[in-house]
Amino acid sequence: MKVYITRIKNGDRKTLSSQILKYSYRDTYGRNINIAKIHKGEYGKPYYDNNFYYNISHSKNFLCIATDENEIGIDIEESRSVNSNLSKRILAKDEDVIDEDILNNWVIKEAYSKYLGLGLNVDFRDISTSDIMGHENVTNLSTNDYVCFVISKKPSDIKVTYLKEEDLVKAGC
């Protein structure tokens, strides 16, 4: 599994998302991706024909993509304080967390729903973070700058590459 992370400075998210997808495919296979072969599942999750599964996430200042040969989900959010009212929208009845963990719960649940191919078409209150952590392959890639979790079908070594926007442009993506 590979994860590519970049800090968004000047570019727009849509263009950078396309660039990071092209970069990651070329880095994995040594050739360009055929964008025409990208399809979307029932809830909009993209997939590619050649066992190249990927998932893209972005927040205000960060963009990331996770790639693997199996289903995968990733979410990234800039580290910040969140309003405790958010807990009412995302915490399951059996979850009781301190304010500092609300953002972690949100990111884990979003990565999980993206892994399932549901995106945001799910009520996070129906998902227990402890169930996810107990049954799925969850990897925490968080730093002081962002909270990031990856959920995959099976355990895998993860290679994380940090890119600059300029790297994507220089690579001709």
Secondary structure, DSSP 8 states (H G I E B T S, - for coil): -EEEEEE-SSS-HHHHHHHHHHHHHHHHHSS---GGGEEE-TTS-EEESSS-EEEEEE-SSEEEEEEESS-EEEEEEE-----TTHHHHH--TT----HHHHHHHHHHHHHHHHHTT-TT-S-GGG--HHHHHHHSEEEE---SSEEEEEEESS----EEEEE-HHHHHHTT-
